[in-house]
C-alpha cells in the first residue's frame, strides 16, 4: 500500500515505524528536515521536506497514485486542508486526519464529502480519554480493550502472589470457574511473551492478557489478583483537553478534583464543568496535595503535557498516600522505565492512538486494531467472509485453522452471542474473530488468513 504520512511528531513517527516494517511504500512529509533525516537513516522510507497542505509538496510526495493520506501534523487546519487538496487534485481513496479542536469536532457536517472530505477523523485526546476511562472502570487492570461494540473485552492484569490462579496451570481456571468462560491469549513474563497452553503455570508478576464477555471480566480478574474497590475519589493533574474530558465523563459518578497551574484555564474549567473542584496550583506542590488530602485519593491521574511534571507529581502523590497513580508519558522510552514501580499505570498516548490508525491500514475487513505492550503485539478484530472453499477460516473449527506462529484466537462474536475460542468452535461467515498477535512480523500472514479467495466471487 502506498501511504503518505503528514507530520513527523510522536504519532507520525511511530506510525511510520510500524508501517515501514510491513512492506508498505511510505512517504513522510514535514517541515522539519532534520527530524526527517533522522527518521530516514533508521527506516526504509521516502521523505519530503515541506508544508503538507501545499499541492506541489503533496505531488512531490506521490499524491497522484497514493492509496492513503494520513495527516497527523500538529495543526488541525493543515490536516484538513491537506485532505481537501488530496481529494480535489488527486482523488486519494482514503484520507485520515487528526483533528483536536472540539470546535471542529462538534460540527460533523463539516467533514462530509461535499465539505471537507475526510474519511476518518482521529481525535487523540478522545482516544486517550476513553482508554483512561476504561481503566478507571476496572481497578487493577493495566489495559482494557473493547471489541464488538463492547460485548467482549481483552484485559491485561499483573498476577500477584496470593491470587487463586497463581501457581496453578490454566486448566485449573476452567475447573475452578465452570460457569465463566474465558481464554488467556498471552502472558508476558519478565518482558518475554509466552503462548499459553492448558498446562502453562501462572507465576506472580506475570502480565496476563485474557479475553471474556464484558459481564465476566471482574470474576476472571479476581482469580489473578485481589479485587480492588471501585475508584470514587480521584485527582487529575492537568486541565488540558484530556483532563477536562475525563472530568466531564466522571464528575457525576466520582468525586473529581483538577489541579491546573494556568489561572485563565482554571476559570474556563470551572465554567465548563458542573461538579468538579478546580484547584489553581502546581501538581508537584507537596503543600497543595496535603491540603487536598491526597491520602484519601483512590487514583491520581497525571495528565499534563510535561513528562517530568507527570512523573514527579505521580511519585509524590504515591509517597503521600494516593492508593493508585496513572501517568501519561509522551516519551515512549520512559514508559517501561517507570511502570510497575511506584507508578502503577504508565500510558503512552501515541501508542494508544496508533491502534485507531492501524484499523484503517490493515488489509481485509478489520474492525478494530489495538497496540499491546507499547507496540510489541497487537489485538485485532476481523470479520470472516466467504465459505469453506474461498476462505481459510470459514467452515473450519478453530483447532483446524493454520494460525501464524505467535497468534491466538481469543473469541468469536456471532450477532450478540459471545463464543470463547475453544478448539471445536466452527467459524461462520460474518463472525467477528478476535485475535492476539504477539509477533508483529506475522501481521501480514494474519491479514491473508482473512482475505477471501477469487472463488468466492
Buried (B, 14 or more C-beta within 10 A) or exposed (E): BBBBBBBBBBBBBBBBBBBBBBEBBBBBBBBEEEBBEBBBEEBEBBBBBBBBBBBEBBBBBBBEEBBBBBBBBEBBEBBBBBBBBBBEEBEBEBBBBBBBEBEBBEEEEBBEEEEBBBBBBBBBBBBBBBBBBBBBBBBBBBBBBBBBEEBBBBBBBBBBEEBBBBBBBBEBBBEEBEEBBBBBBBBBBEEEBBBBEEEBEBBEEBBBBBBBBBEBBBBBBBBBBEBBEEBEBBBBBBBBBBBBBBBBBBBEEBBBBBBBBEEEBBEBBBEEBEEBBBBBBBBBBEEBBEEBEBEEBBBBBBBBEBBEBBBBBBBBBBEBBBBBBBBBBBEBEBBBEBBBEBBBBBBBBBBBBBBBBBBBBBBBBBBBBBBBBBBBBBBBBBBBBBBEEBBBBBBBEBEEBEBBEBBBBBBBBBEEEBBBBEEEBBBBBEBBBBBBBBBBEBBBBBBEBBBBEEEBE
